[in-house]
Amino acid sequence: GGAGLKAFVLQRTNGLLVAEAQRRSVGYCLFARIAPSAFITKVAVASVFRGRGVGSALVARALQELLTGSRRPPAEILLHVDPQRTGARRLYEKFGFRERERLPGYYPDHESPFGGRDALLMCLVPGIRSPGERSP
C-alpha cells in the first residue's frame, strides 16, 4: 500500500522515478541498492503511454542513478520479469540485461491450483556489453 511504498522510497539507498505527461503520472520505476548489487524492483507505464519511450526513459534514468549515485557502483543490477511480457523483456535486453535463471512459481496465481507463474531473473553487469547489444 501507500505506507509501504513511502517507507521504501524514504530509505537512503532506494529511489522512485515518476514519468509525467499532460500534468499527470503515466509511469514509475522503483529501484534499490543493496551492496554489492542493485535492483530494479518495478517499472510500470500506463497502457495508453506504452510504446512511446516512457519505459526506456525510466530504465535509463534508474540505471544512471544506480551507477553514479554512490561512491561504489553496483557489481550487478538485477530485475525479474514475467516471461510472457515480451515488450518488457525486449526493453531490458536493449539495456544489456540478460536472463540469469527462471524462478518457478514466482508470481502468485490465485486462479491456478498448481501455484504461480514463473519469472525470469535478469542481470546487467555494468561495463560488460553483450554481443549484439545496442546502445539505449
VMD Tcl script that builds the backbone (N, CA, C; Angstrom):
set m [mol new atoms 408]
animate dup $m
set s [atomselect $m all]
$s set {name element resname resid chain x y z} {
  {N N GLY 1 A 0.802 -1.186 0.000}
  {CA C GLY 1 A 0.000 0.000 0.000}
  {C C GLY 1 A 0.847 1.253 0.000}
  {N N GLY 2 A 0.199 2.369 0.217}
  {CA C GLY 2 A 0.854 3.662 0.197}
  {C C GLY 2 A 1.905 3.829 1.279}
  {N N ALA 3 A 1.622 3.333 2.499}
  {CA C ALA 3 A 2.586 3.472 3.590}
  {C C ALA 3 A 3.840 2.659 3.315}
  {N N GLY 4 A 3.695 1.454 2.772}
  {CA C GLY 4 A 4.847 0.621 2.449}
  {C C GLY 4 A 5.701 1.249 1.361}
  {N N LEU 5 A 5.053 1.825 0.349}
  {CA C LEU 5 A 5.778 2.494 -0.735}
  {C C LEU 5 A 6.547 3.689 -0.192}
  {N N LYS 6 A 5.909 4.471 0.658}
  {CA C LYS 6 A 6.566 5.644 1.228}
  {C C LYS 6 A 7.784 5.226 2.051}
  {N N ALA 7 A 7.653 4.180 2.863}
  {CA C ALA 7 A 8.772 3.702 3.672}
  {C C ALA 7 A 9.912 3.216 2.786}
  {N N PHE 8 A 9.590 2.518 1.687}
  {CA C PHE 8 A 10.606 2.030 0.752}
  {C C PHE 8 A 11.382 3.199 0.152}
  {N N VAL 9 A 10.667 4.194 -0.334}
  {CA C VAL 9 A 11.294 5.316 -1.026}
  {C C VAL 9 A 12.133 6.159 -0.075}
  {N N LEU 10 A 11.727 6.257 1.178}
  {CA C LEU 10 A 12.457 7.095 2.125}
  {C C LEU 10 A 13.777 6.484 2.591}
  {N N GLN 11 A 14.007 5.214 2.305}
  {CA C GLN 11 A 15.289 4.621 2.656}
  {C C GLN 11 A 16.364 5.230 1.761}
  {N N ARG 12 A 17.490 5.549 2.324}
  {CA C ARG 12 A 18.554 6.273 1.634}
  {C C ARG 12 A 19.052 5.581 0.371}
  {N N THR 13 A 18.982 4.269 0.320}
  {CA C THR 13 A 19.533 3.540 -0.822}
  {C C THR 13 A 18.482 3.194 -1.876}
  {N N ASN 14 A 17.279 3.679 -1.721}
  {CA C ASN 14 A 16.199 3.381 -2.663}
  {C C ASN 14 A 15.804 4.618 -3.446}
  {N N GLY 15 A 15.112 4.389 -4.560}
  {CA C GLY 15 A 14.672 5.527 -5.352}
  {C C GLY 15 A 13.356 5.262 -6.059}
  {N N LEU 16 A 12.673 6.341 -6.368}
  {CA C LEU 16 A 11.423 6.325 -7.122}
  {C C LEU 16 A 11.512 7.392 -8.195}
  {N N LEU 17 A 11.285 6.991 -9.427}
  {CA C LEU 17 A 11.213 7.927 -10.539}
  {C C LEU 17 A 9.781 7.932 -11.047}
  {N N VAL 18 A 9.270 9.095 -11.375}
  {CA C VAL 18 A 7.903 9.214 -11.885}
  {C C VAL 18 A 7.948 9.933 -13.226}
  {N N ALA 19 A 7.296 9.334 -14.228}
  {CA C ALA 19 A 7.174 9.962 -15.543}
  {C C ALA 19 A 5.831 10.674 -15.597}
  {N N GLU 20 A 5.846 11.893 -16.096}
  {CA C GLU 20 A 4.620 12.674 -16.187}
  {C C GLU 20 A 4.387 13.127 -17.627}
  {N N ALA 21 A 3.126 13.203 -18.002}
  {CA C ALA 21 A 2.696 13.747 -19.295}
  {C C ALA 21 A 1.349 14.404 -19.066}
  {N N GLN 22 A 1.161 15.520 -19.673}
  {CA C GLN 22 A -0.106 16.234 -19.553}
  {C C GLN 22 A -0.488 16.441 -18.087}
  {N N ARG 23 A 0.525 16.751 -17.279}
  {CA C ARG 23 A 0.374 17.046 -15.846}
  {C C ARG 23 A -0.222 15.903 -15.037}
  {N N ARG 24 A 0.045 14.671 -15.481}
  {CA C ARG 24 A -0.369 13.524 -14.665}
  {C C ARG 24 A 0.688 12.430 -14.761}
  {N N SER 25 A 0.738 11.599 -13.741}
  {CA C SER 25 A 1.701 10.500 -13.713}
  {C C SER 25 A 1.298 9.445 -14.724}
  {N N VAL 26 A 2.275 9.017 -15.552}
  {CA C VAL 26 A 1.991 8.000 -16.564}
  {C C VAL 26 A 2.880 6.776 -16.404}
  {N N GLY 27 A 3.824 6.816 -15.464}
  {CA C GLY 27 A 4.684 5.672 -15.227}
  {C C GLY 27 A 5.590 5.917 -14.039}
  {N N TYR 28 A 6.168 4.828 -13.539}
  {CA C TYR 28 A 7.117 4.967 -12.439}
  {C C TYR 28 A 8.098 3.803 -12.446}
  {N N CYS 29 A 9.203 4.005 -11.744}
  {CA C CYS 29 A 10.232 2.989 -11.596}
  {C C CYS 29 A 10.749 3.038 -10.165}
  {N N LEU 30 A 10.770 1.883 -9.514}
  {CA C LEU 30 A 11.348 1.751 -8.179}
  {C C LEU 30 A 12.670 1.010 -8.297}
  {N N PHE 31 A 13.670 1.453 -7.558}
  {CA C PHE 31 A 14.957 0.766 -7.567}
  {C C PHE 31 A 15.590 0.832 -6.192}
  {N N ALA 32 A 16.557 -0.058 -5.965}
  {CA C ALA 32 A 17.201 -0.147 -4.656}
  {C C ALA 32 A 18.653 -0.574 -4.818}
  {N N ARG 33 A 19.477 -0.109 -3.912}
  {CA C ARG 33 A 20.872 -0.552 -3.822}
  {C C ARG 33 A 21.011 -1.390 -2.563}
  {N N ILE 34 A 21.474 -2.610 -2.733}
  {CA C ILE 34 A 21.751 -3.488 -1.607}
  {C C ILE 34 A 23.125 -4.087 -1.896}
  {N N ALA 35 A 24.155 -3.530 -1.262}
  {CA C ALA 35 A 25.549 -3.874 -1.585}
  {C C ALA 35 A 25.722 -5.386 -1.624}
  {N N PRO 36 A 26.422 -5.893 -2.625}
  {CA C PRO 36 A 27.107 -5.197 -3.707}
  {C C PRO 36 A 26.254 -5.066 -4.968}
  {N N SER 37 A 24.950 -5.361 -4.868}
  {CA C SER 37 A 24.069 -5.376 -6.039}
  {C C SER 37 A 23.101 -4.213 -6.006}
  {N N ALA 38 A 22.353 -4.092 -7.084}
  {CA C ALA 38 A 21.246 -3.138 -7.154}
  {C C ALA 38 A 20.082 -3.864 -7.817}
  {N N PHE 39 A 18.885 -3.361 -7.577}
  {CA C PHE 39 A 17.686 -4.000 -8.093}
  {C C PHE 39 A 16.747 -2.961 -8.683}
  {N N ILE 40 A 16.199 -3.253 -9.834}
  {CA C ILE 40 A 15.058 -2.506 -10.342}
  {C C ILE 40 A 13.862 -3.348 -9.951}
  {N N THR 41 A 13.093 -2.834 -8.996}
  {CA C THR 41 A 12.039 -3.664 -8.410}
  {C C THR 41 A 10.699 -3.536 -9.110}
  {N N LYS 42 A 10.481 -2.429 -9.821}
  {CA C LYS 42 A 9.197 -2.270 -10.508}
  {C C LYS 42 A 9.316 -1.182 -11.568}
  {N N VAL 43 A 8.813 -1.472 -12.758}
  {CA C VAL 43 A 8.645 -0.475 -13.811}
  {C C VAL 43 A 7.209 -0.622 -14.287}
  {N N ALA 44 A 6.465 0.453 -14.262}
  {CA C ALA 44 A 5.073 0.417 -14.706}
  {C C ALA 44 A 4.787 1.651 -15.554}
  {N N VAL 45 A 4.087 1.437 -16.669}
  {CA C VAL 45 A 3.703 2.524 -17.565}
  {C C VAL 45 A 2.233 2.340 -17.908}
  {N N ALA 46 A 1.472 3.418 -17.841}
  {CA C ALA 46 A 0.053 3.368 -18.197}
  {C C ALA 46 A -0.094 2.825 -19.619}
  {N N SER 47 A -1.080 1.981 -19.831}
  {CA C SER 47 A -1.215 1.286 -21.117}
  {C C SER 47 A -1.267 2.235 -22.307}
  {N N VAL 48 A -1.920 3.375 -22.186}
  {CA C VAL 48 A -2.016 4.292 -23.325}
  {C C VAL 48 A -0.693 4.986 -23.642}
  {N N PHE 49 A 0.285 4.887 -22.736}
  {CA C PHE 49 A 1.588 5.508 -22.968}
  {C C PHE 49 A 2.680 4.492 -23.292}
  {N N ARG 50 A 2.328 3.229 -23.382}
  {CA C ARG 50 A 3.322 2.213 -23.739}
  {C C ARG 50 A 3.713 2.360 -25.198}
  {N N GLY 51 A 4.969 2.045 -25.497}
  {CA C GLY 51 A 5.461 2.155 -26.868}
  {C C GLY 51 A 5.860 3.562 -27.259}
  {N N ARG 52 A 5.895 4.473 -26.300}
  {CA C ARG 52 A 6.241 5.873 -26.572}
  {C C ARG 52 A 7.568 6.282 -25.944}
  {N N GLY 53 A 8.317 5.317 -25.430}
  {CA C GLY 53 A 9.619 5.619 -24.845}
  {C C GLY 53 A 9.610 5.936 -23.362}
  {N N VAL 54 A 8.447 5.859 -22.722}
  {CA C VAL 54 A 8.374 6.177 -21.286}
  {C C VAL 54 A 9.153 5.154 -20.476}
  {N N GLY 55 A 8.944 3.861 -20.756}
  {CA C GLY 55 A 9.666 2.815 -20.038}
  {C C GLY 55 A 11.162 2.914 -20.257}
  {N N SER 56 A 11.576 3.177 -21.496}
  {CA C SER 56 A 13.006 3.340 -21.795}
  {C C SER 56 A 13.603 4.498 -21.011}
  {N N ALA 57 A 12.896 5.601 -20.953}
  {CA C ALA 57 A 13.404 6.767 -20.223}
  {C C ALA 57 A 13.515 6.463 -18.728}
  {N N LEU 58 A 12.540 5.771 -18.180}
  {CA C LEU 58 A 12.587 5.424 -16.761}
  {C C LEU 58 A 13.752 4.483 -16.455}
  {N N VAL 59 A 13.929 3.452 -17.271}
  {CA C VAL 59 A 15.015 2.499 -17.035}
  {C C VAL 59 A 16.369 3.192 -17.217}
  {N N ALA 60 A 16.508 4.015 -18.247}
  {CA C ALA 60 A 17.775 4.728 -18.472}
  {C C ALA 60 A 18.128 5.597 -17.269}
  {N N ARG 61 A 17.148 6.319 -16.762}
  {CA C ARG 61 A 17.414 7.197 -15.610}
  {C C ARG 61 A 17.709 6.392 -14.343}
  {N N ALA 62 A 16.985 5.280 -14.148}
  {CA C ALA 62 A 17.257 4.427 -12.984}
  {C C ALA 62 A 18.680 3.889 -13.045}
  {N N LEU 63 A 19.102 3.438 -14.229}
  {CA C LEU 63 A 20.469 2.932 -14.368}
  {C C LEU 63 A 21.483 4.036 -14.088}
  {N N GLN 64 A 21.216 5.235 -14.580}
  {CA C GLN 64 A 22.108 6.365 -14.310}
  {C C GLN 64 A 22.220 6.611 -12.806}
  {N N GLU 65 A 21.098 6.621 -12.128}
  {CA C GLU 65 A 21.100 6.848 -10.676}
  {C C GLU 65 A 21.852 5.737 -9.948}
  {N N LEU 66 A 21.615 4.493 -10.362}
  {CA C LEU 66 A 22.259 3.367 -9.698}
  {C C LEU 66 A 23.766 3.345 -9.937}
  {N N LEU 67 A 24.183 3.729 -11.139}
  {CA C LEU 67 A 25.606 3.646 -11.487}
  {C C LEU 67 A 26.414 4.846 -11.032}
  {N N THR 68 A 25.776 5.983 -10.835}
  {CA C THR 68 A 26.520 7.187 -10.459}
  {C C THR 68 A 26.107 7.762 -9.111}
  {N N GLY 69 A 25.090 7.180 -8.488}
  {CA C GLY 69 A 24.544 7.763 -7.267}
  {C C GLY 69 A 25.241 7.373 -5.988}
  {N N SER 70 A 26.331 6.620 -6.075}
  {CA C SER 70 A 27.067 6.261 -4.867}
  {C C SER 70 A 28.552 6.180 -5.202}
  {N N ARG 71 A 29.367 6.123 -4.172}
  {CA C ARG 71 A 30.821 6.079 -4.386}
  {C C ARG 71 A 31.243 4.808 -5.113}
  {N N ARG 72 A 30.566 3.722 -4.864}
  {CA C ARG 72 A 30.926 2.448 -5.478}
  {C C ARG 72 A 29.739 1.917 -6.278}
  {N N PRO 73 A 29.859 1.846 -7.597}
  {CA C PRO 73 A 28.742 1.340 -8.396}
  {C C PRO 73 A 28.485 -0.135 -8.093}
  {N N PRO 74 A 27.280 -0.591 -8.304}
  {CA C PRO 74 A 26.967 -1.996 -8.019}
  {C C PRO 74 A 27.707 -2.930 -8.966}
  {N N ALA 75 A 28.008 -4.139 -8.474}
  {CA C ALA 75 A 28.663 -5.157 -9.298}
  {C C ALA 75 A 27.691 -5.724 -10.328}
  {N N GLU 76 A 26.399 -5.689 -9.996}
  {CA C GLU 76 A 25.370 -6.181 -10.908}
  {C C GLU 76 A 24.061 -5.487 -10.585}
  {N N ILE 77 A 23.198 -5.424 -11.596}
  {CA C ILE 77 A 21.855 -4.876 -11.412}
  {C C ILE 77 A 20.880 -5.975 -11.834}
  {N N LEU 78 A 19.953 -6.287 -10.959}
  {CA C LEU 78 A 19.026 -7.392 -11.172}
  {C C LEU 78 A 17.595 -6.892 -11.295}
  {N N LEU 79 A 16.781 -7.672 -11.976}
  {CA C LEU 79 A 15.340 -7.443 -12.016}
  {C C LEU 79 A 14.666 -8.761 -12.368}
  {N N HIS 80 A 13.375 -8.827 -12.154}
  {CA C HIS 80 A 12.627 -10.007 -12.576}
  {C C HIS 80 A 11.506 -9.547 -13.492}
  {N N VAL 81 A 11.131 -10.422 -14.421}
  {CA C VAL 81 A 10.097 -10.087 -15.393}
  {C C VAL 81 A 9.306 -11.340 -15.726}
  {N N ASP 82 A 8.036 -11.159 -15.997}
  {CA C ASP 82 A 7.176 -12.253 -16.454}
  {C C ASP 82 A 7.630 -12.655 -17.853}
  {N N PRO 83 A 7.950 -13.919 -18.103}
  {CA C PRO 83 A 8.426 -14.341 -19.430}
  {C C PRO 83 A 7.444 -14.026 -20.558}
  {N N GLN 84 A 6.169 -13.900 -20.232}
  {CA C GLN 84 A 5.160 -13.609 -21.250}
  {C C GLN 84 A 5.134 -12.135 -21.640}
  {N N ARG 85 A 5.794 -11.283 -20.909}
  {CA C ARG 85 A 5.810 -9.839 -21.201}
  {C C ARG 85 A 6.971 -9.549 -22.143}
  {N N THR 86 A 6.769 -9.878 -23.404}
  {CA C THR 86 A 7.854 -9.790 -24.383}
  {C C THR 86 A 8.326 -8.353 -24.585}
  {N N GLY 87 A 7.426 -7.396 -24.531}
  {CA C GLY 87 A 7.833 -5.995 -24.678}
  {C C GLY 87 A 8.761 -5.564 -23.556}
  {N N ALA 88 A 8.446 -5.955 -22.343}
  {CA C ALA 88 A 9.298 -5.621 -21.197}
  {C C ALA 88 A 10.650 -6.315 -21.322}
  {N N ARG 89 A 10.645 -7.573 -21.727}
  {CA C ARG 89 A 11.905 -8.306 -21.896}
  {C C ARG 89 A 12.791 -7.624 -22.942}
  {N N ARG 90 A 12.197 -7.231 -24.069}
  {CA C ARG 90 A 12.979 -6.540 -25.108}
  {C C ARG 90 A 13.548 -5.225 -24.583}
  {N N LEU 91 A 12.751 -4.499 -23.808}
  {CA C LEU 91 A 13.220 -3.244 -23.222}
  {C C LEU 91 A 14.459 -3.498 -22.364}
  {N N TYR 92 A 14.392 -4.460 -21.482}
  {CA C TYR 92 A 15.522 -4.736 -20.592}
  {C C TYR 92 A 16.728 -5.246 -21.377}
  {N N GLU 93 A 16.489 -6.082 -22.370}
  {CA C GLU 93 A 17.589 -6.593 -23.200}
  {C C GLU 93 A 18.280 -5.456 -23.956}
  {N N LYS 94 A 17.503 -4.448 -24.364}
  {CA C LYS 94 A 18.086 -3.295 -25.052}
  {C C LYS 94 A 19.141 -2.603 -24.190}
  {N N PHE 95 A 18.956 -2.650 -22.883}
  {CA C PHE 95 A 19.902 -2.029 -21.960}
  {C C PHE 95 A 21.008 -2.985 -21.529}
  {N N GLY 96 A 20.996 -4.207 -22.046}
  {CA C GLY 96 A 22.061 -5.154 -21.735}
  {C C GLY 96 A 21.719 -6.212 -20.702}
  {N N PHE 97 A 20.493 -6.202 -20.182}
  {CA C PHE 97 A 20.100 -7.243 -19.237}
  {C C PHE 97 A 20.000 -8.573 -19.972}
  {N N ARG 98 A 20.446 -9.636 -19.312}
  {CA C ARG 98 A 20.379 -10.980 -19.866}
  {C C ARG 98 A 19.765 -11.919 -18.843}
  {N N GLU 99 A 19.071 -12.931 -19.332}
  {CA C GLU 99 A 18.428 -13.899 -18.448}
  {C C GLU 99 A 19.481 -14.658 -17.652}
  {N N ARG 100 A 19.298 -14.708 -16.353}
  {CA C ARG 100 A 20.201 -15.471 -15.483}
  {C C ARG 100 A 19.569 -16.803 -15.102}
  {N N GLU 101 A 18.293 -16.769 -14.704}
  {CA C GLU 101 A 17.622 -18.017 -14.337}
  {C C GLU 101 A 16.113 -17.830 -14.332}
  {N N ARG 102 A 15.422 -18.957 -14.417}
  {CA C ARG 102 A 13.963 -18.967 -14.326}
  {C C ARG 102 A 13.598 -19.215 -12.871}
  {N N LEU 103 A 12.637 -18.448 -12.357}
  {CA C LEU 103 A 12.178 -18.572 -10.972}
  {C C LEU 103 A 10.784 -19.196 -10.979}
  {N N PRO 104 A 10.687 -20.509 -10.765}
  {CA C PRO 104 A 9.382 -21.183 -10.840}
  {C C PRO 104 A 8.405 -20.674 -9.775}
  {N N GLY 105 A 7.154 -20.442 -10.201}
  {CA C GLY 105 A 6.089 -20.056 -9.277}
  {C C GLY 105 A 6.294 -18.732 -8.582}
  {N N TYR 106 A 7.061 -17.826 -9.180}
  {CA C TYR 106 A 7.406 -16.555 -8.533}
  {C C TYR 106 A 6.192 -15.648 -8.344}
  {N N TYR 107 A 5.377 -15.522 -9.402}
  {CA C TYR 107 A 4.205 -14.645 -9.332}
  {C C TYR 107 A 3.004 -15.447 -8.853}
  {N N PRO 108 A 2.299 -14.965 -7.827}
  {CA C PRO 108 A 1.127 -15.704 -7.361}
  {C C PRO 108 A 0.037 -15.745 -8.431}
  {N N ASP 109 A -0.597 -16.880 -8.559}
  {CA C ASP 109 A -1.726 -17.041 -9.478}
  {C C ASP 109 A -2.834 -17.704 -8.688}
  {N N HIS 110 A -3.745 -16.887 -8.186}
  {CA C HIS 110 A -4.787 -17.375 -7.299}
  {C C HIS 110 A -5.837 -18.198 -8.026}
  {N N GLU 111 A -5.820 -18.170 -9.358}
  {CA C GLU 111 A -6.800 -18.929 -10.138}
  {C C GLU 111 A -6.296 -20.324 -10.484}
  {N N SER 112 A -5.029 -20.585 -10.277}
  {CA C SER 112 A -4.446 -21.864 -10.654}
  {C C SER 112 A -4.214 -22.733 -9.423}
  {N N PRO 113 A -4.648 -24.000 -9.472}
  {CA C PRO 113 A -4.379 -24.891 -8.339}
  {C C PRO 113 A -2.926 -25.375 -8.322}
  {N N PHE 114 A -2.150 -25.042 -9.343}
  {CA C PHE 114 A -0.784 -25.530 -9.457}
  {C C PHE 114 A 0.257 -24.504 -9.037}
  {N N GLY 115 A -0.138 -23.436 -8.409}
  {CA C GLY 115 A 0.822 -22.435 -7.968}
  {C C GLY 115 A 0.899 -21.265 -8.926}
  {N N GLY 116 A 1.973 -20.491 -8.795}
  {CA C GLY 116 A 2.096 -19.254 -9.540}
  {C C GLY 116 A 2.822 -19.390 -10.865}
  {N N ARG 117 A 2.891 -18.265 -11.548}
  {CA C ARG 117 A 3.598 -18.192 -12.830}
  {C C ARG 117 A 5.085 -17.978 -12.578}
  {N N ASP 118 A 5.880 -18.430 -13.516}
  {CA C ASP 118 A 7.330 -18.263 -13.421}
  {C C ASP 118 A 7.722 -16.812 -13.690}
  {N N ALA 119 A 8.919 -16.472 -13.266}
  {CA C ALA 119 A 9.541 -15.183 -13.594}
  {C C ALA 119 A 10.938 -15.476 -14.126}
  {N N LEU 120 A 11.470 -14.523 -14.867}
  {CA C LEU 120 A 12.866 -14.595 -15.295}
  {C C LEU 120 A 13.660 -13.603 -14.468}
  {N N LEU 121 A 14.749 -14.070 -13.889}
  {CA C LEU 121 A 15.682 -13.176 -13.226}
  {C C LEU 121 A 16.661 -12.715 -14.294}
  {N N MET 122 A 16.752 -11.404 -14.483}
  {CA C MET 122 A 17.645 -10.836 -15.490}
  {C C MET 122 A 18.733 -10.038 -14.789}
  {N N CYS 123 A 19.911 -10.007 -15.395}
  {CA C CYS 123 A 21.076 -9.380 -14.780}
  {C C CYS 123 A 21.810 -8.510 -15.786}
  {N N LEU 124 A 22.278 -7.384 -15.310}
  {CA C LEU 124 A 23.153 -6.496 -16.069}
  {C C LEU 124 A 24.429 -6.320 -15.254}
  {N N VAL 125 A 25.565 -6.610 -15.876}
  {CA C VAL 125 A 26.856 -6.373 -15.235}
  {C C VAL 125 A 27.413 -5.099 -15.864}
  {N N PRO 126 A 27.471 -4.009 -15.097}
  {CA C PRO 126 A 27.940 -2.739 -15.660}
  {C C PRO 126 A 29.321 -2.875 -16.294}
  {N N GLY 127 A 29.471 -2.248 -17.456}
  {CA C GLY 127 A 30.747 -2.246 -18.142}
  {C C GLY 127 A 30.962 -3.418 -19.082}
  {N N ILE 128 A 30.045 -4.382 -19.063}
  {CA C ILE 128 A 30.163 -5.533 -19.956}
  {C C ILE 128 A 29.013 -5.488 -20.941}
  {N N ARG 129 A 29.336 -5.371 -22.226}
  {CA C ARG 129 A 28.321 -5.332 -23.274}
  {C C ARG 129 A 28.181 -6.724 -23.858}
  {N N SER 130 A 26.951 -7.123 -24.069}
  {CA C SER 130 A 26.665 -8.419 -24.666}
  {C C SER 130 A 26.749 -8.326 -26.184}
  {N N PRO 131 A 27.069 -9.436 -26.877}
  {CA C PRO 131 A 27.106 -9.417 -28.338}
  {C C PRO 131 A 25.757 -8.963 -28.898}
  {N N GLY 132 A 25.782 -8.057 -29.845}
  {CA C GLY 132 A 24.557 -7.572 -30.487}
  {C C GLY 132 A 23.814 -6.521 -29.685}
  {N N GLU 133 A 24.304 -6.150 -28.523}
  {CA C GLU 133 A 23.613 -5.156 -27.702}
  {C C GLU 133 A 23.700 -3.788 -28.345}
  {N N ARG 134 A 22.550 -3.096 -28.354}
  {CA C ARG 134 A 22.507 -1.730 -28.877}
  {C C ARG 134 A 22.637 -0.748 -27.735}
  {N N SER 135 A 23.116 0.418 -28.057}
  {CA C SER 135 A 23.130 1.488 -27.053}
  {C C SER 135 A 21.717 2.004 -26.895}
  {N N PRO 136 A 21.280 2.245 -25.660}
  {CA C PRO 136 A 19.907 2.735 -25.426}
  {C C PRO 136 A 19.710 4.123 -25.973}
}
mol reanalyze $m
mol bondsrecalc $m
mol representation Tube
mol addrep $m
